[in-house]
């Protein structure tokens, strides 16, 4: 491994660890509301985008469609979002 590759691997690990730490802090503060950071991110993006097809929401959050569907289930169960049809006939949340 070159020095550059070693430095990039180290920086990548450091960034991932920092992101996990920040996520834990947010999760602690969101816990009283019954939310996780990932769920809050989905709701915040929906608030900004408005009604949108699930595949578009997934793309905007850099998630695959299947993962997005699983992330939306608990939010739907708690009635924090609604499913419906957008004008194009695509399924939206």
Secondary structure as UniProt FT lines:
FT   HELIX           3..30
FT   HELIX           31..33
FT   HELIX           37..49
FT   HELIX           54..60
FT   TURN            61..62
FT   HELIX           65..77
FT   TURN            78..79
FT   STRAND          84..85
FT   TURN            87..88
FT   STRAND          91..92
//
